[in-house]
Structures are given as structure tokens and as C-alpha cells.
Amino acid sequence: RPPEPVPLVDDFVPTRKARGNDRQQQAKKDTGGSVLVVGIGSLLTQLANCCKPAPPDVILGFVTRGKGVSIHRNDCSNFRNMASGSPERVIDVTWDAAKIAGSGNIGAAIAAIYPVDVTIEAADRQGLLRDISEVFTKEKMNVIGVQSQSVKDGRGGTAWMTFTVEVAQAGRLRQVLAVVAEVPGVRSARRR
């Protein structure tokens, strides 16, 4: 039997198209570069999935093994646990204002987009998910994930929802959560 031919780079065909437009995809790629490590030039950084920091959150860095610096919110419980075990691996970091605001070039600036989790507790009712989603739509906040659970209880039923939304500034998220809190039946709406 003859050996199988070695595939060339040109022989590969993409199996799926990227979602979103090129600007969104580029902004997602650039997100890690919007953090500056204080006193050091360029280091590999990644935003922690546990607390999902976004500007203008107060942030700290934790030097990982093999993955560069993991960026956490200063109120992150995972960060506190890691820092208490290895305080020598904690470093100061700050948001790079130029990257957050955009490229500064003439034309369309690319603002970094950050995924943030939002937790909502509400009295369960028909149309609740639709009404909350409608708020995010009207506020032009892209929802990229939803988890929902409903339990019957002494209050007629409670729904817990976690929305993952894309934000450029955490301050904008606070405004949107105030609007979500006004949806009938919502007991609390907060960032996770």
C-alpha cells in the first residue's frame, strides 16, 4: 500500500465561518493587550474567567506557570486564594487607556470588548426571559450566553439567570443593570 500524501496548507478548507464581523473579532483578539504590567514592558496577559474583569475595574495580576499573567478583579475570591498561597506571584497591573479607548487612528477605532457575567434573581413568570432579553437588546448590549433555572418555592417560584454580555466599560453595565432591575418580578440584578 502506498503512503498517504502529506496534506498541504492549501488543501485545508475552513469548516465553519467566524461569527460576528471583523471588527468584533479583532477587538476580542486585542482584549488581552489592553492591560499594562506596571514596571515591565510587554508580557503575555489573559483575563481571568472566574471574575471576568472589564474597565474600569480595579485589577491585579497573578503570574501563572506557562500562561503569562492572569488578570483578576481585586475582589475576586479565586485571586485572594491564590495570592494567599503565593504572594510573591502577585504583580501590579493597570488598564491601558489607549487600547481601551481605541486605536487612535483616523477612522473607526476598535474598542476592546469584554465578556461579563450578570446574575439575575426574579419571581418566575411567563415571558420573564423575553422581557430581560429585550432590555439588553434595547440597550444595545450583546448577549453571548444564557443559563436559566427555575424552582417552585413558597413565593410561587424563583428564577435564577446568568447572562454573559459583551461590554466595553463596566460603568455602562451598571446603567443597564439598573434598567433590568425595573423589569416586573426582578428581585436582584448584579454582576457576578
Buried (B, 14 or more C-beta within 10 A) or exposed (E): EEEEEEEEEEEEEEEEEEEBEEEBEBBBEBBBEBBBBEEEEEBEBBBBEBBBBBBEBEBBBBBBEEEBBBBBBEEBEBBEEBBEEEEEBBBEBEBBEEBBBBBEEEEEEBBBBBBBBBBBBBBBBEEBBEBBBEBBEEBEBBBEEBEBEBEEEEEEBBBBBBBBBBBBBBEBBEEBBEBBBEBEBBEEBEBE
